Amino acid sequence: MTAVEAVRLYSVAAAAELLGVSRYYIYDRIADGQIRRVVELGTGNHKQRIRADVLQEFIDSRSYG
């Protein structure tokens, strides 16, 4: 049996802190599809998690230079 590597998940609050923005900014980016995939771990926004690779894709899409 091989070990399965877990995917790093960030809460909305943790993603917001990492990016230096508000939770509302992250919720807005989820709503408008800029953060395109969210893991639902229950009902309500406080149970949403963002995969590390999806957060990185969002960062990359907003990067220039």
Secondary structure, DSSP 8 states (H G I E B T S, - for coil): --------EEEHHHHHHHHTS-HHHHHHHHHTTSS---EE-SSSGGGEEEEHHHHHHHHHHT---
